[in-house]
Amino acid sequence: MLPSKEFDAYMGHVKEDFTDMISFFREYPDYFLDYIKTENTMFDLLPFQRVYLRAFFRYKRVGIVASRGISKCVSGDTLIATEHGLQKIGDLANWAKEERTDFKENKVVNIHGDLEYSDVIFSNGFKDTKKITTKNGYQIEGTHVHPLLVLDKSGEMVFKKMSELEIGDKVAISRSGAFGSNVKIDYNENSLYSGVGRKPDIRKIPKELTEDFAYFLGSIIGDGSMMQKNQVLFTTADAETVDFMKTFVKEAFDREFKSRDGGYDYVIYSKELKHFLNSIGLENVKAKDKIPSLIFGAPKEIVLSFLQGLFDTDGTTTGKSVSFSTSSEELGKQVQQLLLNFGIISNRQKRFNKKYKTYSYQIYILSDNIDIFNREIGFRLSRKQSLLDLNSNIKRNSNDNVIYYQQDRIKRMVEKSTLSSKERKLFAHVIKGDNNLSYDKLKFIYDNIDKFQKDEDLATLF
């Protein structure tokens, strides 16, 4: 350390240099942009952004003429995470078909999983778009210049335009939860008078969305049918489910859940109930094709119960996977998105049934995501939950839940580390390129951080 006098002199020079630099930037504020270090970060300024900011610094009045296509834009059915849960961006923009700007204040989830304000929504009208599908079936559609955060083949996190994406790029997908807080059911009982065509037999209509009601909705979407006039049908062979349905239907609607012909079919007779379920998002089709919007804006425990209803009816579990099957492509996409809110990565596949010549969409939950599903959601149905518990918390192959393209980085980190020979062998397959870096090995690095050099490789990896 420098002696006291020399240190004071040194600090004096530093203060003078800093004062000179501040004075320079006050005189030429636009040059400050060139000193902002944005390399090797996820938030690099694009050239046109630097031009805009430099103009704002230099001139009192600035006019910008640019194509709307210069901004990122996704299709209207894209679900985005907000303070009200998952919402279609088209709903926020009132599905505007023309180019326009709306000043609306929203809170949306940013790249770090935190809520931040957005006060403007740009509608780009009709534009050429590109649809990206990942290996696991996740999809996003947007304009060709819309940027996506990817892990490129050099192992770096970068933004790429959708037109620049290549096979092998790993697209970042958020596993952060985005749940709402609304449980109120916005339903006008007066609509029953026009909905049923006579004086309605109003017995009981729920005013709030409860966990049991959400479970009921999920079950109806899974194994129910609303194609018959004035009836809600449900099919099940589980006595446990029958007991729940009988109790819930009586308490919630003051209706009867009756067996039909002594088989596995059950029916609720009520034009009023059917009209009510239609009004909150259950359509008159055999295979419902979407999740009611009130579920997307509901609290976590409500969404959890809804998914339990779906998986208790159309889901199954084995020692190797948890799966869900639906004939609706839209429902499959939405279920996959809701699972992400609980940190669960899934695989969505399209299957063709040769016998019936129909398509179905299968969602598979694999590897350690099975344990996350068990911990966060699980089944209400005892026989399925018992089987899930029997096959949980076991050693699994995590080929999908890995960090790609880290071979060179891990090699450098291990070479500069103070790891023992035995500990170095843990990373041998990664360095050879036989395996990708697992989260278990990342945790080992975290737990033994003092044995690694604290450099850019370590920071980037974390």
Solvent accessible surface area in square Angstrom, and as a share of the most:
residue,aa,sasa,rsa
1,M,221,0.99
2,L,84,0.42
3,P,78,0.49
4,S,84,0.54
5,K,176,0.75
6,E,95,0.43
7,F,78,0.33
8,D,90,0.47
9,A,58,0.45
10,Y,119,0.45
11,M,66,0.30
12,G,29,0.28
13,H,117,0.52
14,V,59,0.34
15,K,131,0.56
16,E,105,0.47
17,D,95,0.49
18,F,118,0.49
19,T,81,0.47
20,D,93,0.48
21,M,84,0.38
22,I,58,0.29
23,S,59,0.38
24,F,89,0.37
25,F,24,0.10
26,R,192,0.70
27,E,123,0.55
28,Y,102,0.39
29,P,41,0.26
30,D,6,0.03
31,Y,97,0.37
32,F,92,0.39
33,L,4,0.02
34,D,84,0.44
35,Y,145,0.55
36,I,62,0.32
37,K,151,0.64
38,T,9,0.05
39,E,101,0.45
40,N,127,0.65
41,T,66,0.38
42,M,55,0.24
43,F,108,0.45
44,D,77,0.40
45,L,44,0.22
46,L,86,0.43
47,P,104,0.66
48,F,61,0.25
49,Q,63,0.28
50,R,51,0.19
51,V,94,0.54
52,Y,54,0.21
53,L,64,0.32
54,R,57,0.21
55,A,23,0.18
56,F,107,0.45
57,F,94,0.39
58,R,121,0.44
59,Y,129,0.49
60,K,209,0.89
61,R,223,0.82
62,V,53,0.30
63,G,75,0.72
64,I,76,0.38
65,V,153,0.88
66,A,52,0.40
67,S,79,0.51
68,R,64,0.23
69,G,22,0.21
70,I,74,0.38
71,S,44,0.28
72,K,137,0.58
73,C,31,0.19
74,V,24,0.14
75,S,23,0.15
76,G,24,0.23
77,D,78,0.41
78,T,25,0.15
79,L,34,0.17
80,I,41,0.21
81,A,28,0.22
82,T,4,0.02
83,E,67,0.30
84,H,101,0.45
85,G,0,0.00
86,L,8,0.04
87,Q,50,0.22
88,K,54,0.23
89,I,49,0.25
90,G,4,0.04
91,D,76,0.40
92,L,23,0.11
93,A,11,0.08
94,N,89,0.46
95,W,126,0.44
96,A,23,0.18
97,K,145,0.62
98,E,88,0.40
99,E,89,0.40
100,R,79,0.29
101,T,50,0.29
102,D,25,0.13
103,F,162,0.67
104,K,68,0.29
105,E,127,0.57
106,N,29,0.15
107,K,59,0.25
108,V,33,0.19
109,V,37,0.21
110,N,40,0.21
111,I,78,0.39
112,H,121,0.54
113,G,34,0.33
114,D,84,0.44
115,L,91,0.45
116,E,85,0.38
117,Y,141,0.54
118,S,35,0.23
119,D,88,0.45
120,V,40,0.23
121,I,19,0.10
122,F,113,0.47
123,S,9,0.06
124,N,7,0.04
125,G,27,0.26
126,F,167,0.69
127,K,76,0.32
128,D,117,0.61
129,T,59,0.34
130,K,73,0.31
131,K,111,0.47
132,I,29,0.15
133,T,77,0.45
134,T,39,0.22
135,K,152,0.64
136,N,23,0.12
137,G,7,0.07
138,Y,22,0.08
139,Q,68,0.30
140,I,44,0.23
141,E,51,0.23
142,G,0,0.00
143,T,9,0.05
144,H,77,0.34
145,V,54,0.31
146,H,19,0.08
147,P,44,0.27
148,L,16,0.08
149,L,22,0.11
150,V,0,0.00
151,L,20,0.10
152,D,26,0.14
153,K,115,0.49
154,S,78,0.51
155,G,2,0.02
156,E,66,0.30
157,M,72,0.32
158,V,48,0.28
159,F,92,0.38
160,K,37,0.16
161,K,84,0.35
162,M,0,0.00
163,S,54,0.35
164,E,88,0.40
165,L,32,0.16
166,E,101,0.45
167,I,166,0.84
168,G,25,0.24
169,D,18,0.09
170,K,62,0.26
171,V,38,0.22
172,A,50,0.39
173,I,57,0.29
174,S,76,0.49
175,R,93,0.34
176,S,52,0.34
177,G,40,0.38
178,A,6,0.05
179,F,46,0.19
180,G,9,0.09
181,S,90,0.58
182,N,78,0.40
183,V,47,0.27
184,K,137,0.58
185,I,10,0.05
186,D,136,0.71
187,Y,34,0.13
188,N,93,0.48
189,E,55,0.25
190,N,104,0.53
191,S,40,0.26
192,L,0,0.00
193,Y,117,0.44
194,S,99,0.64
195,G,29,0.28
196,V,6,0.03
197,G,68,0.65
198,R,119,0.43
199,K,168,0.71
200,P,13,0.08
201,D,59,0.30
202,I,66,0.33
203,R,121,0.44
204,K,107,0.45
205,I,20,0.10
206,P,22,0.14
207,K,124,0.53
208,E,100,0.45
209,L,5,0.02
210,T,70,0.40
211,E,80,0.36
212,D,63,0.32
213,F,3,0.01
214,A,0,0.00
215,Y,7,0.03
216,F,0,0.00
217,L,0,0.00
218,G,0,0.00
219,S,1,0.00
220,I,0,0.00
221,I,9,0.04
222,G,14,0.14
223,D,48,0.25
224,G,8,0.07
225,S,16,0.10
226,M,0,0.00
227,M,116,0.52
228,Q,66,0.29
229,K,155,0.66
230,N,52,0.27
231,Q,40,0.18
232,V,1,0.01
233,L,15,0.08
234,F,1,0.00
235,T,64,0.37
236,T,15,0.09
237,A,75,0.58
238,D,26,0.14
239,A,76,0.59
240,E,80,0.36
241,T,9,0.05
242,V,15,0.08
243,D,90,0.47
244,F,41,0.17
245,M,0,0.00
246,K,99,0.42
247,T,76,0.44
248,F,17,0.07
249,V,0,0.00
250,K,96,0.41
251,E,110,0.49
252,A,16,0.12
253,F,2,0.01
254,D,52,0.27
255,R,18,0.07
256,E,86,0.39
257,F,8,0.03
258,K,104,0.44
259,S,57,0.37
260,R,81,0.30
261,D,143,0.74
262,G,73,0.70
263,G,37,0.36
264,Y,143,0.54
265,D,50,0.26
266,Y,26,0.10
267,V,2,0.01
268,I,1,0.00
269,Y,114,0.43
270,S,7,0.04
271,K,59,0.25
272,E,5,0.02
273,L,3,0.02
274,K,19,0.08
275,H,42,0.19
276,F,0,0.00
277,L,0,0.00
278,N,50,0.26
279,S,61,0.40
280,I,18,0.09
281,G,21,0.20
282,L,0,0.00
283,E,70,0.31
284,N,80,0.41
285,V,57,0.33
286,K,140,0.59
287,A,50,0.39
288,K,6,0.03
289,D,61,0.32
290,K,80,0.34
291,I,5,0.02
292,P,1,0.01
293,S,92,0.60
294,L,30,0.15
295,I,0,0.00
296,F,17,0.07
297,G,16,0.15
298,A,0,0.00
299,P,23,0.14
300,K,85,0.36
301,E,85,0.38
302,I,7,0.04
303,V,2,0.01
304,L,43,0.21
305,S,2,0.01
306,F,0,0.00
307,L,0,0.00
308,Q,20,0.09
309,G,0,0.00
310,L,0,0.00
311,F,0,0.00
312,D,9,0.04
313,T,25,0.15
314,D,44,0.23
315,G,5,0.05
316,T,69,0.40
317,T,6,0.04
318,T,73,0.42
319,G,29,0.28
320,K,174,0.74
321,S,16,0.10
322,V,0,0.00
323,S,12,0.08
324,F,2,0.01
325,S,40,0.26
326,T,13,0.08
327,S,65,0.42
328,S,9,0.06
329,E,74,0.33
330,E,64,0.29
331,L,5,0.03
332,G,0,0.00
333,K,61,0.26
334,Q,7,0.03
335,V,0,0.00
336,Q,3,0.01
337,Q,53,0.23
338,L,1,0.01
339,L,0,0.00
340,L,8,0.04
341,N,11,0.06
342,F,11,0.05
343,G,13,0.13
344,I,0,0.00
345,I,25,0.13
346,S,3,0.02
347,N,19,0.10
348,R,25,0.09
349,Q,61,0.27
350,K,116,0.49
351,R,114,0.42
352,F,102,0.43
353,N,65,0.33
354,K,170,0.72
355,K,161,0.68
356,Y,143,0.54
357,K,159,0.67
358,T,74,0.43
359,Y,115,0.44
360,S,29,0.19
361,Y,19,0.07
362,Q,30,0.14
363,I,0,0.00
364,Y,56,0.21
365,I,0,0.00
366,L,65,0.32
367,S,15,0.10
368,D,49,0.25
369,N,5,0.02
370,I,1,0.01
371,D,23,0.12
372,I,32,0.16
373,F,0,0.00
374,N,31,0.16
375,R,164,0.60
376,E,47,0.21
377,I,11,0.05
378,G,3,0.03
379,F,10,0.04
380,R,79,0.29
381,L,4,0.02
382,S,63,0.41
383,R,143,0.52
384,K,17,0.07
385,Q,39,0.17
386,S,70,0.45
387,L,75,0.37
388,L,1,0.00
389,D,78,0.40
390,L,138,0.69
391,N,29,0.15
392,S,11,0.07
393,N,131,0.67
394,I,87,0.44
395,K,183,0.78
396,R,41,0.15
397,N,105,0.54
398,S,32,0.20
399,N,97,0.50
400,D,57,0.30
401,N,14,0.07
402,V,19,0.11
403,I,27,0.13
404,Y,43,0.16
405,Y,65,0.25
406,Q,8,0.03
407,Q,78,0.35
408,D,92,0.48
409,R,13,0.05
410,I,1,0.00
411,K,95,0.40
412,R,104,0.38
413,M,7,0.03
414,V,8,0.04
415,E,107,0.48
416,K,89,0.38
417,S,10,0.06
418,T,106,0.61
419,L,9,0.05
420,S,56,0.36
421,S,85,0.55
422,K,168,0.71
423,E,33,0.15
424,R,84,0.31
425,K,148,0.63
426,L,81,0.40
427,F,0,0.00
428,A,35,0.27
429,H,104,0.46
430,V,4,0.02
431,I,43,0.22
432,K,143,0.61
433,G,46,0.44
434,D,94,0.49
435,N,81,0.41
436,N,63,0.32
437,L,0,0.00
438,S,18,0.12
439,Y,97,0.37
440,D,101,0.52
441,K,58,0.25
442,L,29,0.14
443,K,124,0.53
444,F,45,0.19
445,I,1,0.00
446,Y,141,0.53
447,D,86,0.45
448,N,34,0.17
449,I,54,0.27
450,D,122,0.63
451,K,68,0.29
452,F,9,0.04
453,Q,96,0.43
454,K,141,0.60
455,D,36,0.18
456,E,110,0.49
457,D,15,0.08
458,L,9,0.04
459,A,73,0.56
460,T,56,0.33
461,L,16,0.08
462,F,108,0.45
